[in-house]
Amino acid sequence: MTVRVLLADDQPLIRAGLRVLIADTPDLAVVGEAGTGREAVRLAAETAPDVVVMDIRMPDMDGIEAARRVAGRAGPRVLMLTTFDDDEYVYASLRAGASGFLVKDMALEEILGAIRVVAAGDALLAPGVTRRLIADFAARPAAPPPARLSLDGVTAREREVLALVGRGMSNAEIAAELTISAATAKAHVARLLAKLAARDRVQLVIAAYETGLATP
């Protein structure tokens, strides 16, 4: 199966680098390129990509607003591009529905791998900064949610799992912490995704902090 990718970045060199690399990758294909946020929203509707690689700072409409419009529950996955010093934009983009973010100075090959991860339905944060960003995110005031997130129907064990997801733990780490199998941990995470109507693991992290199950 070929993953259809839309590139949205106002820097032609970045788009060109990714386009050339993807052209040599059999399982990925570029279906469009956008230089502005508004163009990205339009092309996402027209080309139906699996993943949109979206810059945060773009003219006409920033990547955060574009991600909010693109990443509806039935829409494509959005993978944000950012710089290390722009954490505040990262948090806003995750709340907007992005499935993760990458730092622009990552190797292009790592970005290809991240596209595959997100296309497969998982979430991804740039290596090396995941736990720092989660802790920093938790310390920041969140924008008022449109509705209070409810944990009704979430079992005590699932709340334990959600708290550990909020700490940035993988399924294997959760399994070790709770003395359960990795398959059981994965099943708990899958049920949490369904019960909380979350697209991916990133949204579970946000839910853990907004409900107070995880703290810095």
C-alpha positions, 0 to 999 in steps of 0.5 A, a space after each residue: 500500500 502506498 502512503 499518499 503524502 501532501 507537503 505543506 511548507 512555505 520553504 520550497 527547499 524543504 518541500 523539494 528535499 522531501 519530494 525528491 526523497 519520497 520519489 525514491 521511496 516505493 511505499 510513499 508518494 507525494 500527491 500535492 504541495 502547498 506553500 500556504 495554510 489555506 492552500 494546504 486545506 484546499 489540497 487536502 480536500 482535493 487530493 485526499 492524502 493519508 498524511 499531511 506534513 505541515 509546517 507551523 509557520 506559514 503565510 495566509 493561514 498558519 499550520 495550526 489553524 490549517 491542521 484544525 481544519 484538515 485533521 477532522 476525525 475522518 480526515 488525513 493524519 497531520 504531522 507538524 514541522 517545528 523548531 525546538 524553540 517553538 514548543 508553544 506552537 507544538 502544544 496548540 497543534 496537538 490540541 488542533 488534532 495533529 498526530 505528532 510533530 517533527 523538528 526540522 533539523 531531523 534527518 530526512 530519512 527519519 521524517 520518512 519513518 515518521 510519515 509511515 508511523 503516523 500513516 499506520 495510526 500511531 502518534 509520534 513526537 520528535 525523539 529526545 524531547 518527548 518527556 520534556 515536552 509532555 512535562 512542559 505541556 502539563 505546566 502550561 494553562 490549557 485553553 478551555 475545552 469545548 466540553 468537560 472531558 468525562 472519564 465515565 465508563 473508564 475503568 480503574 485499570 484503564 485510568 492507571 494506563 492513561 496516567 502512564 500514557 500521560 507520562 510518555 510510557 510505551 506499551 512495553 513500559 506500561 506492561 512492566 510498570 503494571 506487571 501485565 503483558 504487552 498485549 494487555 497494555 495494548 488492549 487497554 490503550 485501544 479501549 481508551 482510544 475508543 472510549 475517549 474518542 481520541 485519534 491517537 496516543 498524543 490525544 490520550 496524553 492531553 486527556 491524561 493531563 486535562 483530567 488530572 491523572 498525570 501531572 508534571 
